[in-house]
């Protein structure tokens, strides 16, 4: 994957996360405060806990940090996949945000 391809895919993933936050805030009482600075999005929940998603361009990865730990995702041609567990980025993000919000939340790439 070229650097340009990585940036296109990674920026698309961050934009999808922002869209999902907007939809969640409109359709639930989860009240996620999402702040984006460059290649990093910080999601802050009502209990003040956070999930951080940030780009790692030199490694062509997206990193996710949450209460349960840190995760590194690489694009496999179709999805962002965790380098250790094989979990998909948006599935893992949904699980982590649901845990921290105390209610089921869904993040998708589309």
Beta strands, then each sheet from edge to edge (+ up, - down):
strand 1: 33-37
strand 2: 40-44
strand 3: 50-56
strand 4: 61-66
strand 5: 69-75
strand 6: 80-82
sheet 1: 1+ 2- 3+ 4- 5+ 6-
end
